[in-house]
Amino acid sequence: MVISAIQVLDRRFDLPNGSGSDATHTNPQYAYAVCVLKTDTSLEGIGLAFTLGAGTELVCQAIQFLSEKLVGQEIEALMANFGTTYRSLVDSPSYRWLGPHKGVVHLALAAIVNACYDLWAKSRQVPLWKLLLDLSPEELVNTLDLSYLEDELTREQAIQLLTEQYKTRENRNSVLTTGYKGYDTSVGWFNFSDELIVEKTKQALDKGFTALKLKVGSDDPLRDLRRATLIRQTAGEAATIMLDANQKWNVPQALDICRRLGSINPYWIEEPTHPDDVFGHQAIARAIAPFKVATGEHIPNKVIFKNFLQAKAMDFCQVDAVRVGGISEFLTISLLAKKFNIPVLPHVGDMGQIHQHLVLFNHIGMGHENLFLEHIPHLRSYFVHPANIVEGYYQVPQEAGSSSDLKP
Amino acid sequence: MVISAIQVLDRRFDLPNGSGSDATHTNPQYAYAVCVLKTDTSLEGIGLAFTLGAGTELVCQAIQFLSEKLVGQEIEALMANFGTTYRSLVDSPSYRWLGPHKGVVHLALAAIVNACYDLWAKSRQVPLWKLLLDLSPEELVNTLDLSYLEDELTREQAIQLLTEQYKTRENRNSVLTTGYKGYDTSVGWFNFSDELIVEKTKQALDKGFTALKLKVGSDDPLRDLRRATLIRQTAGEAATIMLDANQKWNVPQALDICRRLGSINPYWIEEPTHPDDVFGHQAIARAIAPFKVATGEHIPNKVIFKNFLQAKAMDFCQVDAVRVGGISEFLTISLLAKKFNIPVLPHVGDMGQIHQHLVLFNHIGMGHENLFLEHIPHLRSYFVHPANIVEGYYQVPQEAGSSSDLKP
């Protein structure tokens, strides 16, 4: 199967009133820059990068530029040594200058890389999670670019880590029967009224969710405290409640407010400050323990993840495969996190479509803990095969590919 | 003087054979994404962001989008509280998602911000360095955005730092007579033959330069060693020689090769590994002391600079005002570096045009050490007022503005 042409799509989706809002992105439009790999068959590889509306056209243009060299390549040959292709893409000299490995050009890479894995899985007629589980450790590592990680994770160490974990894979296959637990982010958007939060929380509990997220980061911390108390009272003491500040606070503010929010016994505080601030997160993590710090949705690449892990500045790694350099860099960062014994709980710019596959592989293949995956329902109607959540659990996808196909 | 319209230009410049080449960017084209602020007078504010050819069009589009809100603003009113405008620009929600504060959209911000300072200086009919020296500490800090730095540098601390330094400014005015020493990067580009390096080194010495830079990062470290030895032998023991690997090595490689390159007594090793790698640079700096580590040309924003400074991971801070958020963020990072007692020796994506002003202010106004400023001559003929180097010293520019005007 040969890639015959590239198509790039700029897809934007308006959201229901107040949905998607957080302290920093107060009135978002959800959008995807989409890379479509056409082939000499009827199959197409679809790759997504998640954006917030304006600017998606920049990512689309970067996809067009960077993806050209894929035309004419046979998919099995391409993926047999995809790490090398990945590195040649990220090191495209003039575009590398615009990063490196961050911002618009790296989002474009995410879409391209995701399209390659999607096409690979479709060509083998298996869902992405199964494609990944079918690869040997060497074959999997061949799809990764471990450059700049050699001080922490060499190719040999990555293969050894997987080889060790593959010995006990059978013990973790039960997740293929139970499905993977989800948590609901859509109960507590920033612009929601108190009444709506209560209503949505009750609905989520009725649907079987036991873990919920609330957006904080209000100009008045008392608003955060009031809403956090409200969701705790509504959901009960047994519920798992996460708080998400979306980068709103500086470090002194975060230290102050996180301590006060501890009163509702949160499971984690997410993005308490600027996503680049390794030492800021480290200081906050130390100060608010035993409450945990989660971050990663805006960390652009493996090198900065390496720094966060080295500094013990994140308790949960929220890498997002539609932000970093696609599934390849997601897996690289997951390996790194495994080495540091930090759980990977992805942010789902893809609405969980791709990540429902990746957490299955991370658990079975890599030995990551079976925790829960974010669920955001707002784009369900736009996907050909939307994630199927039953009683709060993502059901294991059976369709070939990465579940990224969008309706026209 | 009111900003009446925005014009955006995509300017690209081919270089003489081999010039500009480094281990990572092997065949560069130099380019500027240019923001032009038209006014109700004949004056125009010109702001540059430096790029390497392909992709400049993305930065140009981002300039167009982000700069719209400047139209209709009066320049003195705008700059009286520019820090607020800066923050509203960097936090433009959909564009913020594409970074935040890095990559294409942040390069666009650089061009916009630089155009504002350029217009401000022109409107007051003074060169940029004088404009900055004429501001009170409060007025200067009002043009900055110190958000996310509060754990290290508050507004009050920034004003106090400047107030203290202003007391001893007179002692440092002598630089306005001597000019500011330059160093020559154009002797040792990566693709230059050994013969050409010897020839260019001799020419630079004849022109009065005593500090020179050589590109390293060859696939074969012996090539680096041979060339480094050659330039040392040609320039003599008294010359200051800097080595620049342009991010080519991983950390173990850097540790090995930097130790061997110590044999030529380099003044610094520049960008020994990935520019995001705080702990990588920290490990290298500790290992190669007393040789120094310089980095910063690819560090996108103040938060990552803060982390590098906190970790003592850079001995020299090479912030570039055409990479970070323009002159405003350059000054912010210079204040932060001053607090940590780290010298600022800018990378000159602007070919030194803007930075010749900024190092004068950094020395006189901020008390930074009077060291030397990079000089790259290849775009001289394109500037209306190219930097004037006499006997190895940048002569103090007298024309109003930031010396950013390009010939049509």
Interface residues (C-beta under 8 A of the other chain):
Chain A: T24 H25 T26 N27 P28 Q29 T51 L52 G53 A54 G55 E57 L58 V59 Q61 A62 F65 D91 P93 S94 Y95 R96 W97 L98 G99 P100 H101 K102 G103 V104 V105 H106 L107 S147 Y148 L149 E150 D151 Q247 N250 V251 P252 Q253 T273 H274 P275 D276 D277 V278 F279 G280 A283 H298 P300 N301 V303 I304 K306 N307 Q310 A311
Chain B: T24 H25 T26 N27 P28 Q29 T51 L52 G53 A54 G55 E57 L58 V59 Q61 A62 F65 D91 P93 S94 Y95 R96 W97 L98 G99 P100 H101 K102 G103 V104 V105 H106 L107 S147 Y148 L149 E150 D151 Q247 N250 V251 P252 Q253 T273 H274 P275 D276 D277 V278 F279 G280 A283 H298 P300 N301 V303 I304 K306 N307 Q310 A311
